[in-house]
């Protein structure tokens, strides 16, 4: 019999359903695009990965409790998820939650996952999970700060918080915080209420949290928490721009301990500040020729790590742009570069030709509307299975895949990394695992806008590039059916009002 001097061991069901879904990408994300782990494999992967799920598992076990594995699915951002696959995962997770009694449930979700039938997959999943386990099992969720937070999510979960930094350097801490909150609920010292206010807008730019208006907003949030100890967490959500759903907006979500007055005030202040500062959220990006000029004229910064903003896989774009490659090949300065291009047909052709073969291919441009392939001739350096472990720190230790790959050397200076899947090229291991020497390049193209700055720190000099594609917001480029937001639509003086969700409704 356990001594009364020792706390009760809690059994916490843990899992992950992680995908950011671009509603305007023609690429449907099926089961073959996901890394799927169950059982002990899930726990082993989580213990060594710098993810929100990793933080949840390690914190649970460090405090002497038991993490029970459910299922973990994760894929790079891309088009909407095949609904049939999602439905199977939802059933599996809910059946596991029903199977036996758990003290609590902790999930890593992105918060911007849509399927071919649903815009709010997380709201659907959490609502069904709540029905399955009843009202008394605490559910805690760790989200990406680019989540589209919905009432369905907040009404179903007891704890719903985000990482606070972009690039996301604190995802592990987010998972740890979820576990701390769940255990405090189980001990009876924490009765969370959730309050949210939204401003009907997206961020056209200035999305880093360490500088500019976002740094000021997060500083204000910390100041509010400092004078209101009843406020347990303030999460500021910079909504993913490419979900076509109702109520799109910048959100402030406040979790307080059994009271709502200060939470309502804080949520409304922060969301209103978004709106007041909306014109400040702008980027000043360099053109392709400008960044290539920098790479040519200033060798001290080489290799330059070029963020292909328009074709960012980490914003759900297909990764099939050849814009930077075309400009680089047209120059006469012999710059050396490494450029990833999603193109399964070219991978297949290179694989058939084999390493050492010289081939002509029409690469890229087959997935993104408006793009066209670029004809190149080169030598196949290598073919591979595309699997690698990310070096981090963002998602470090996590195994992922580019699909089948081929590396093509063009004009003895351009390494084209052909991939079968849109992949996590924000990480240097995406290149080095395929035999590309980063130090030998004058520039390296990544399909990321922010996270690459952490993972390539100490390797090269980051530069953000204005490029075509569906991964960077341009007014009038896409046609939204449900969403209405500034600056895409004319929005006049919105009423920004906080709403209390879930069990906190009885307190408000």
Secondary structure as GFF3:
##gff-version 3
##sequence-region A 1 508
A	DSSP	beta_strand	11	18	.	.	.	ID=ss1
A	DSSP	beta_strand	21	22	.	.	.	ID=ss2
A	DSSP	three_ten_helix	31	33	.	.	.	ID=ss3
A	DSSP	beta_strand	35	38	.	.	.	ID=ss4
A	DSSP	alpha_helix	39	47	.	.	.	ID=ss5
A	DSSP	alpha_helix	52	62	.	.	.	ID=ss6
A	DSSP	beta_strand	66	74	.	.	.	ID=ss7
A	DSSP	beta_strand	78	79	.	.	.	ID=ss8
A	DSSP	alpha_helix	83	99	.	.	.	ID=ss9
A	DSSP	beta_strand	104	109	.	.	.	ID=ss10
A	DSSP	alpha_helix	121	133	.	.	.	ID=ss11
A	DSSP	beta_strand	138	143	.	.	.	ID=ss12
A	DSSP	alpha_helix	151	156	.	.	.	ID=ss13
A	DSSP	beta_strand	159	162	.	.	.	ID=ss14
A	DSSP	alpha_helix	171	187	.	.	.	ID=ss15
A	DSSP	beta_strand	192	199	.	.	.	ID=ss16
A	DSSP	alpha_helix	212	227	.	.	.	ID=ss17
A	DSSP	beta_strand	231	237	.	.	.	ID=ss18
A	DSSP	beta_strand	250	257	.	.	.	ID=ss19
A	DSSP	alpha_helix	261	276	.	.	.	ID=ss20
A	DSSP	three_ten_helix	278	280	.	.	.	ID=ss21
A	DSSP	alpha_helix	288	297	.	.	.	ID=ss22
A	DSSP	three_ten_helix	299	301	.	.	.	ID=ss23
A	DSSP	beta_strand	304	308	.	.	.	ID=ss24
A	DSSP	three_ten_helix	309	311	.	.	.	ID=ss25
A	DSSP	three_ten_helix	313	315	.	.	.	ID=ss26
A	DSSP	alpha_helix	323	330	.	.	.	ID=ss27
A	DSSP	beta_strand	337	342	.	.	.	ID=ss28
A	DSSP	alpha_helix	344	353	.	.	.	ID=ss29
A	DSSP	beta_strand	358	363	.	.	.	ID=ss30
A	DSSP	beta_strand	374	384	.	.	.	ID=ss31
A	DSSP	beta_strand	387	389	.	.	.	ID=ss32
A	DSSP	beta_strand	399	401	.	.	.	ID=ss33
A	DSSP	beta_strand	405	410	.	.	.	ID=ss34
A	DSSP	beta_strand	414	419	.	.	.	ID=ss35
A	DSSP	alpha_helix	429	432	.	.	.	ID=ss36
A	DSSP	three_ten_helix	438	440	.	.	.	ID=ss37
A	DSSP	beta_strand	443	446	.	.	.	ID=ss38
A	DSSP	alpha_helix	452	455	.	.	.	ID=ss39
A	DSSP	beta_strand	461	465	.	.	.	ID=ss40
A	DSSP	beta_strand	499	501	.	.	.	ID=ss41
A	DSSP	three_ten_helix	502	506	.	.	.	ID=ss42
###
